[in-house]
Amino acid sequence: MHAALQLNDILYMIFGHVNEPSLGYEPGGNVGHAALARTCQTFHEPALDVLWGDLYFPHPLVYCLPHSPSNDLWRLEYRTNVLTTRDWEVLQKYVQRVRSLTFHVAAPLCRNVLKALRQSPVIQPPLPNLQRLDYRHLIPEDYHLLDIFFVPSLTDLTIEVHTASFPDVSFISPLAALCPHLTSFRLFGYKSHEPTVATVSNVIMSLPHLQTLHCDQLSQAAITFVAWHPSLTELDISIPSDHAYNLAQFPHPTLPGVPPFSQIKSFGMNSVRLTTINAFIKAVQPSPSHLRVTMSHASSPEDLEEFFSILSNKWRDKSLQILRLKSSLPGASIDIDTIKPLLRFSKLRELHLLTGNPIHLSDEEFAAMGSSWPSLEVINLNDGYAQTADPSMITLRGLILLVNKCPLLRSAYLAININVLEGIEERPASMIGENDLQYLVLANTIVKNPRAVAFIISLVFPKVKKVVACGWRSDEVHFDKVNKYLGIFRLVRGGCWTDFLLIREYWFPSPRMSVERCLNLGHSDLYLYIDVLNAVRQPPLLSLPSQTCIGLIIVPLRHSWCHP
């Protein structure tokens, strides 16, 4: 064995790239890591560290117990199971390796295991090296059992609260003392519940090393603390509609000239209405590079235009790179005049407009957006849903023009009229340069000519391997044919048509299949392949449905691979 493979740190990094979810909740998972651990003594320790490093609670713990009750007994709500000394001796081999803990299933299984871990002979804390805890269990009776995982090594804590139950979260009160190195704290779902607001606010004001914070409403004292927190760079908060946070009366104690939230690079704002968020941005003037805005009510085109105009003021047009705007309810349609203030953001890399407002843009207006955002990598307009029964004004030509202006574009979620092919040149590739578009989602689209659409996409977007269809008006059957054409075009243009290996790969179950049997199959996909050859060769190579022509295809195959 090479000397480098005898170093645990190197083996740990290598084993970490084995593409398996770490310790999934189903038995028999992580076969690769488990096999590595049994391969040799050198691999044993680093493989176990990777295997148990990311634990999905509680199944793996239960399954490895030598004399535990059956799983059904652990699931009984009113049964309290106790770990034996032998059980804990087995668990001790693994619990010290756990770095990340995620709660996966509902009560009573989690509750029974949590209670067992709090009792003798378990040594407290049961997971002494835990660094990350993600709890979205949403069972009110179980929240207070989590404190056994508050250890000094914990740096990342996520707790979701069910809005219908509002559990007592006072168990987090000693968090600062128990987890002095906590840098990421997420506790959300409580909205404006006053007792929870008070508890969460007090805890936040005792965390000096925070870098990431995600919460709902905070007290005025807590929002002031957060606004000038020296290490905080990622923030998600709720903006109350009934009363606004007043930061003007609480300037920085030592640097009164420093604006609030100036250190925040990734900012998430949640509120009922967009007008509330507009007022907040006007008051505090943040300038993040990533901005996420979520509203529960619909937004009018006027509110959206005001929002975009507020953003484009000051220096934000030079700093904003990612914008995500989402609303739970759809609003009235918007056009280029509404979006026009966004065209000032020359460094924009991602745009997610998920407001549900139907977007009416022409191909030229769509291309103008691309001219303003040369670094654009992702564009998402309502997840591709048109939000209207009318065909989109954007056509495939508009998408080509956009990508030509945005060569870095990787993903596009759009509603376009894919059947309008006018304006696309005879050689579509001449309309566009080299581009990186890979993921294309088209919604509310009925494809009338799958071959033509696939042919154009294969020429102008060579990295798109599949078009994802969604929406109630999408014709999934024809999109399947589009994707099949795309696969064939990609192989044909790669040179496979010269020796016809494509047919062997796609449709012949055996390399020794006779020509006669191939002809008798009458497989529609074989004709589909010939149809593609006719599309890429002028004059056409073949005429359908002549079996003589099919024979011309098959004969070279027999010489190349059908013979013994």
N, C-alpha and C positions, 0 to 999 in steps of 0.2 A: 504494500500500500504506500502511496506517495506520502511524503512527510507532511505535506500541507493538509492532507485528510486526517491527520492525527491531532489537529488543533480544533478544539470544541467550537471556538468562535467562527471559524470558517465553515465547519459542518452545520452549525446553526443557521448561517446565512443560506447555505445551499438547500438545506431541508425546508427552509421557509418559503422557497420557490416551488415546492411541490404543490401542484394546483388542486388542492382539496380544501373544503371548508373545515376549519380546525374544530375538532370534537363536536360535530353536529349532534342534535338531540336524538337522532335515530340510532339504534344499535347497529354495529357493524360499519360505521362510518370511519373515515380516516384510515383505510386499510393500508395505504402507502406508508404513512408515518409509523403505524404500528409494526409493519413489516420491517422497516428500517431499524426500529428499536430492537428487533429480535435478530438482526443480521449478524452483528458482532459486538464485542464489548466496547469498541471504539465509537460505534454509532449509537450505542444504547442511551447514554445520558443526553446528548444534544437532540436526538429524535424524540425522546420523552418530553424534553423542554418545549419543543415545537408542538407536539401532540396535545399537551395540556395547557399550553400558553394561553389559548383563547377558549374558554369554557362556556358552553351553553347549559345553563342550570335548569334542572338538576339531574337529568337522565344519566350522564356519564358517571356521576358519583354513585347512583343507585346500582347501575349495571355492573360496576366493578367490585361490589361488596361480596365477599365469599359466602356468608351465611345470612344474607339479608332476607326479610320477608319478600314475598313475590311483589311484583309491581302493583298488582291490584290492591294489596294491603296498604301500600304507601299512598294510594289514591283515595283511601277511605277518609272522608272529611272529619269524622269524630274519633279517629284512631291516632294515638301518639306512639310512634315507633322510636326506639332508643337504639343508638349504635352501641355495639359491644366493643370490648377492648380489642378483639381481633379485627373487627371492622375498622376501627380507627388506626390500627397498625398498618392496614392496607392503604387507607386513604392518605396517611402521612407520606407515603412514597410519591404522591402526586400533588397534593394541595399546595405545597410550597412552590410548585412550578407554575401555578396559575397566575397570569398577569392581567387577563381581561375576563370579566364575568358578565354574561348577558342572560337575563331571565327570558325564557322562551314560552312557557306554557302557563295555563291557568291553574288556580287552586283546585283541589286541596293538596296536590302533589308538592308544589313549592313550599307551602306552609308547613307540611309535615317534615320535610327535609330541613327547613330552616330551624324548626323547633328542635330537631335532633342535633343539629350542629351547635346549639346553645347549651347543651347539657353534657355532663360528664359521660364518658372519659375524654371528650373532645377538648383539646388544648386551645385556649382563646388567644388571639383570634384564629379562626380556622383557615383563613387564607392570608398568611402574614405578609406576602409580597405582592398583593393585589395593587394594580396601578389604574385600572379602568373598571367602572361599574355602570352598567346600562340596565335600568329597571323600568320597564313599561308594562308591568304586570297588571296594574289597574284593579287590584283587589284591596280595598281599604283596610281589611283586617291584617294584612301582611306588612304594611309599610313600617311599623315600629320594630319589626324583626331585622331590619337591614343594618342596624348599627354595628352588628358584629363584623361587617365588612369595612368599617371606617378605620383604616389603618394608616400609619404615617407615610407609607409609600404611595397612597392613593393620590393621583394627580388629575383624574378625569371622572366626573360624576354626572350621570344623567338620570333624572327621575321624572316620569310623566304622571300627572295627577288626573284622575277621571273627573270631568266637570260635573258629573251627576252625583258624586259622593263626597267630595271635599274631605279627604281623610285628615287626621291630625298629623301634621308634619313637624311637630315639636321635636321629634327624634333627631332632626338635623341641627338643633341648637348648638351642640358642642362640636360641630364640624371643624371649626377653625383650630381648636385645640387638638382634636384627634387626627386631622389631616392637614398639617401645617404647610405642605407643599402643593396644595390643590391649585391648579392653574386653569382648569376648565370646569365650569359649573353650569348645569342645565336643569332647571326645575320649572316646568310649564304645565299649562292646562287648568290652572286655578283661576285664571282671568282676574276678576277684581274682588275675590273673596277676602274680606278684610282680615280675619285671623291669619290666613296664609300669607297675605301681603305683608303683614307685620313681621311674621317669623322669617320669611325669605329676605326681607329688607335688612333685618338685624344681622342675619348670617352673612349676607353679601358685604356689609360694611366691616366685617371682621376678617375678610380674605384679602391679604395685601399683595398676593402674587397672581391674581387673576389675569388671564390672557383671553379667555373665551367665556362669555356669559350669555345665557339664553333664559329669559324669564318672562313673566307676564307683567302685570302692573306692579310698580314699586312705590314706596313712600317718597315724599319730597326729599327727605334727608338721604335716602339711598340713591335716588337719581342724581343728586348733586355729587355724592361720592363717586358714582360711576362716571359722570361727565368729565371728571378730571383724574380718573384713575391712571397712574403712570404707566402701567404695563398692559392695560386692556387694549386689545386691537380688534377683537371680533365681538359684536354686540347684537342681540335680538331682544327687543322690548315691545311692550304694548303701550300705545298712546291713548290715555283715557279721553273719552268724548265729553264727559260731564265737567271736567276741570283740566286745565292745561298745567303742565309742569312749568314752574317759574324759576328759571335759572339766572335771570338778570339780577335778582336780589342776593344771589349766592355766588359771587365771583370767586376765582381761585384765591385761596388764602395768602399765598406768597407771590403768585404771578397773575395779577388781575388782568393783564393784557392777553392772556392765553384763552382762546375761545373754547367753549365746551365741546367735547367729543372730537377734538382735533386729532387725537391719536388713533381714532377708530378707522380701520381700513376696510372692514367688512361690516356693514350696518343693515340690520333687519328691523323694520317698523311694521307693527300690526295695529289696526284700528278698525272701527266700524265703518267709517267713511273716509274717503280720500281727502275731503276738505280738512279734516282734523290733522292729517299728516302734512298737508300743504302748509297749514299754520305752524306746525312744529318745525318744519324745515326752514320756514321764513325766520322763525325766532332764533334757532340755534346755528343755522348756516353750516351744517356738517359738509365735509368734502371727502367721502370715502371712495375707494376704488371699486368696491362691490356694494351695490345697494339692492335690498330686497324689500318690497312693499306689498303688504297683504291687506285687503279690505273684505269685510263680510257683506257690504252692500254694493249695489251696482254703481258705476261711475258714469256720469254724463260726458259727452265729448268736450264740453266746456271745462269740466273739472280736470279731465285728462290733459287738455291743452295748457291749463294753468299749471298743472304739476310739471309738465315738460318745460314750460317757460321758467318756472322757479329753479328747476335743476340747471338750466343753461346759464343762469346768472352767475356772477362771481367767477371763480376759477375752476368750477366743477367740470366744465367742458374739457379741461385738460387732464383731469384725474380719473373720471369715471370710466371704468372698463367693462363692468358687468352690471346690467340692469335687469331686474326681475320684478314685474308688476302683475299681481294676481288678484282677482276678485271672485267671490263665490257666486255672484249673480251676474248675468249678462246685462249689458246696457245698449244704448243706441249705437248705430254705426258711426265709424270714424273714417276720415280720409287723410290725404297727405297734409292738409293744412293743420290737422291736429298733431301730426307727428313731426311737422317741420322743425320745431325747436330742437328735436333730438339730433338733427343733422349736423349740429355744431360739435358733437362729441366725436372728434376725429380718432380717438384712441379706443373706441368701443370695440370690445372683443366678443361679447355675448349680449343678445337682446332677447328677452322672454316677455312678450306681451300676452298675458293669459287672463285678460279682463272679460272675455266673452263678447266684447263689442265686435260686430262684423266689421272687417277692414276692407275698404274699397280703394284699391290701388291699380293703376294701369301699369303695363309693362315698363313704360318710360319712367314713371314715378318710382317703381320698384328698383330700377337700375340707378336712379338718382340717389336712393338710399345707400346702395353699394358704393357709389362714388364718394360718399361722405364718410364711409367706414371701411377703409382699405384693410384694416387689421381684423375684420369681423371673422369669427370662427364658428359661432352658433347663432342661428336665427330661429326663433320659435314664435309663431303667430297663432295663439289660441290652440296650441298643441296640434295644429294642422286643421282644426275643425272650422268650417266656414261660418257656422252659426246662422246660416240662412239657406233657404232652398234655391236661391238664385245662383247660377254658375259664377265662379270667381272671375274677376276681370284680369287676373294674372294668368298668363299662359306659360307653356314650356319655354317659349322664347324669352319671357321676362326672367325666368329662373336662370337661363343661360347668360343673359345680360348681367344679372346680379353677380353670378359666380365669376364672370369675367372681370368685374371690378373688385371682387373679394377672393383672391386666389387662395387664401388661407382657410376659407369656409370648410368646416368639417361636417356639420350637421345642419339640416334644414327641415323644419316642421311647418308645412304650408298647405293651404287649400288653393289649388290652381286648377284651371281648366285645361286638362291635359290633352283634350281632343282638338284644340285649336293649334294647328301646326303651321299656319300661315306666318310668313316672315322669317322662317328658319331657312337658311341657305342650303343649296344643294349639297354642299360639303359642310355640315354643321360644325366640324372641328375647327374650321377657319374662323368661327365667331368667338372662339374662346381660347385662352392660353392654357398652360399647364395649371391644374388645380388639384385640391386635396379633398373634394367633396366625397364622403364615404357613406354617410347615413342620411337617407332621404325618406321622410314620412309625408305621404300625400293623403288627404282626407276628402271625403264627400266628392269623390271623383268616379265617374263611370268611363271605362276605357272602351273605345270603339275600335281602335286599331292597335292591338297589343304589339304586333311586330314592328310597326313604324315607331311607336313610342320607345320600345326597347332598343331599336336600332339607333335612334338619336341619342338616348341616354348612354348607350355603350360607347358612342363616339365622343361625346362632350364630357361625360363624367366616368372615365374608365375605372375609377376606384369604387364605384357603386356596384356592389354585388347583388343587392336585393332592394326593392322598393317596398316599404311597409305601407299597407293600406289600412285606414281606419275611418270611422264615421259611418253613419247610417246609410249614406248614399253611395258608399264605395262598393265597387264590383270586385269582390275578392277573387272570384273565379277568373276573371280576365287579368287581374293583377298577378295571379299565379302563373298565367301564361306569359305575362310580361317578364316575370322573374326567370321563367324557364328559357325564354328567348335570350335574356341577358346572359345567363350562364353559357348558352351555346355560342352567342356572339363573342363572348370573351375568349372561349377556347378556339373558335374558328379563326379569330383575328390573331391568336397566338401562334397560328401555323398548323393546328391540328387537322385542318381539312386536307392538307397535302397527302398525308398517309392514312387519313380516316380513322385515327385512333379514337376520335370522339365517339363514333358509333359503338365501338367496343366498350368504352368506359360507361356509356349511358344506358345502352339498351340490350346488349347481348349478354345473357347470363353465363354463357360458356364460351371460351375462346375457340372451341372446336365445333361450334354450331355451324351446320351446313348452310350453304346459300339457299337451298330450297326451303329449309325450315324458316330462315329469315324472311323469305318472300311470303310464306304462308302465314306469318304472324299478323301481317296487316296492321302493325303497330302505328298508331297515329303519331307517336313521337318520332318515328323514322321519317315520316312525311314532313314533320316539323323541322327536322334537321335539313332535309332537302330544300325546304322553303327558305331556311336561313342561307344556304349556299347560293340560292338564286338571288337573295337580297344583297349579298356581298360581292357577287361576281357579275359583271356586265360584259358581254351578253350573258343571259342566264346559262348556268352550267347544265341544268336539267329541266325537264318539263314533267309536271305531274298530271295524271298518276301513272305514267308509263313504267311498267315493271322492267322493261328493257333498260331504262335509265337507272333503275335501282340496281340492276345487275352490274352496270358499269361502276357503281360505287362498291359493290360487294367484291368484285373480282380482285381488285388490288389488296383487299383485306385478306383474301385467301392466300395470296402469295406472301403476305407479311407475317400473319400469325395464325391462320386457320389450319395450316398443315402441322403434322406431328413434329 
